[in-house]
Amino acid sequence: MRDSICRPNRKSRVQQINEYVTQRVKPVFRLRKIQFRMVDGKPHYAYVISLSKHPSLSLKEQMLAFYCHLKAALAEKEVLSLDSKCFRVAAEDFDLVYCIEAWQKHADKCAYIQDGEAVVELLHRMSCEQAAYRFKKHGIDPIPLINTMDVLQTYDHPAEKYAALAKFRFCVLRTPKA
């Protein structure tokens, strides 16, 4: 018998947090990984949560529900901070960032907490879902490019970096298919 059948399948801590939050925050259109990098042997993940409209909840209420569920998902040594319009989870063996955009594929707003207040503002850029569509259309894997292109290193916010990459000419970025 193979070991994978005998042993229970253990999910990574990041997957557990992602599942916990997306199962409780309604309605989530998509959870999309927009960045991954290793820093001093420690994985750093960034995700954008694209929300769908809820008939009885405002965007601020949905974002606050996300914040409460994210806090509830944390283990003892995991720390949640709010900075750069993001929700950051720092742990001993990983770092995790969430950005919230609304609504669905054509998001035009982001939501976050600043100075203890819920904030909703216009994106003034394409949404991460629109950027992902462009990447897919042109056969581009954006994750390795985000970490290697010098021009993108000036962006602190992972969703802004992801959207900025989509603005570049795809003929320059396109990698040959095998």
JOCOR-V936351 format. One record per residue. N is the residue number from 0. RES is the residue in three letters. PHI is phi as a letter, one per 40 degrees, with the letter a starting at -180 (NA if undefined). Layout:
n=(N N)
res=(RES RES)
phi=(PHI PHI)
This chain:
n=(0 1 2 3 4 5 6 7 8 9 10 11 12 13 14 15 16 17 18 19 20 21 22 23 24 25 26 27 28 29 30 31 32 33 34 35 36 37 38 39 40 41 42 43 44 45 46 47 48 49 50 51 52 53 54 55 56 57 58 59 60 61 62 63 64 65 66 67 68 69 70 71 72 73 74 75 76 77 78 79 80 81 82 83 84 85 86 87 88 89 90 91 92 93 94 95 96 97 98 99 100 101 102 103 104 105 106 107 108 109 110 111 112 113 114 115 116 117 118 119 120 121 122 123 124 125 126 127 128 129 130 131 132 133 134 135 136 137 138 139 140 141 142 143 144 145 146 147 148 149 150 151 152 153 154 155 156 157 158 159 160 161 162 163 164 165 166 167 168 169 170 171 172 173 174 175 176 177)
res=(MET ARG ASP SER ILE CYS ARG PRO ASN ARG LYS SER ARG VAL GLN GLN ILE ASN GLU TYR VAL THR GLN ARG VAL LYS PRO VAL PHE ARG LEU ARG LYS ILE GLN PHE ARG MET VAL ASP GLY LYS PRO HIS TYR ALA TYR VAL ILE SER LEU SER LYS HIS PRO SER LEU SER LEU LYS GLU GLN MET LEU ALA PHE TYR CYS HIS LEU LYS ALA ALA LEU ALA GLU LYS GLU VAL LEU SER LEU ASP SER LYS CYS PHE ARG VAL ALA ALA GLU ASP PHE ASP LEU VAL TYR CYS ILE GLU ALA TRP GLN LYS HIS ALA ASP LYS CYS ALA TYR ILE GLN ASP GLY GLU ALA VAL VAL GLU LEU LEU HIS ARG MET SER CYS GLU GLN ALA ALA TYR ARG PHE LYS LYS HIS GLY ILE ASP PRO ILE PRO LEU ILE ASN THR MET ASP VAL LEU GLN THR TYR ASP HIS PRO ALA GLU LYS TYR ALA ALA LEU ALA LYS PHE ARG PHE CYS VAL LEU ARG THR PRO LYS ALA)
phi=(NA c c c c c c c c c c c c c c c c d c d c c c b c b c c c a b b c b a a a b b f g b c b b b b b b c c c c b c b b c c c c c c c c d d c c c c c c c c d c c b b b b a f g b b b b b b c b a b b b b b b b a b f c b d b b b b a b b f g b c b b a c c f a c c c c c c c c c c c d b g b c c d c c d c b c d c c c c c c c c c c c c c c c c c c c c c c c c c c c c)
